Amino acid sequence: MLFKRFGIVFARLLLNKQDEIRQMEDELQGMDRMDFVGDKQEYLLSRDEDVKREPSTIPECWSQTRPQLLEKLEKKVMEYSDLLLKANQLKALEKPSARDYRSVLHFMENDGGPMYEGEMSWIYDKEDLVSLRPGREHAWLDGMLERLLKVCRCGLVRYIFCTAETNARTDNPAIHYYDRRRIAKCVTLLITILILVLLMIPIWLLYKSSVNGTIGTTNDTIVMILSFTLIFSAALSLFTKAKRHEIVAASAG
């Protein structure tokens, strides 16, 4: 599901409330300076005295008392902080993948019909879109496998990746729905096999060289180990969301 984040609108609202709070803060500081200079510091030192302050002691230039201003300021600050946190939460949502974006765009442009023409301009603002679909580590690999499954539509493929639930979605024999859980398991299996191969090949090569008595020089051994370590690190970086320190730790291990 794709939705518009309205980042510009949030920015405008935040800037507007920020300026309102700034004006109220300036007014509050002006009140404090007037009481400090006018030898009325007891109203600054005691909240109770400030609340019970006589109207005759309040400067005529004040449009409201300090407690009234603080009450309004508290409401504005709470509104500002709530809006700021919500904007941050929206910013943290996942960006739609290119495949999901193309799918929704294709539907709205081709299958949505005339009813969408006047309301679909938001879909072209790709930078402001968010997805409620949780991001997956191997989303692009899932998409590649799904495209491969579209080409290979043999019975074995349908048996492995289709379920009774997905088959019940359509009566058209030319349309097949694949189970995403099975696709995810297949992708995980492929990555596991790849990692095992990258770990085992250099060990097997070094073992064969030592058994045959043709093991190379120390430089050759270092180059071989270094090459497979780089390939292993690249595979982790490409196929997973591992952070840099996790890649370094896995490569060192």
Salt bridges, closest charged atoms under 4 A:
ASP19 OD1 - ARG22 NH2 2.92
GLU20 OE1 - LYS76 NZ 2.78
ASP26 OD2 - ARG22 NH1 3.05
ASP32 OD1 - ARG66 NH1 2.84
ASP35 OD1 - ARG53 NH2 2.83
ASP35 OD2 - ARG66 NH2 2.43
ASP48 OD2 - LYS52 NZ 3.22
ASP50 OD1 - ARG53 NH1 3.84
ASP50 OD2 - ARG66 NE 2.91
GLU79 OE1 - LYS17 NZ 2.89
ASP100 OD1 - ARG133 NH1 2.94
ASP125 OD2 - LYS4 NZ 2.80
ASP128 OD2 - LYS4 NZ 3.12
ASP128 OD1 - ARG5 NH2 3.51
ASP142 OD2 - ARG136 NH1 2.65
GLU146 OE1 - ARG99 NH1 2.78
GLU146 OE2 - ARG180 NH1 3.02
ASP179 OD1 - ARG181 NH2 3.63
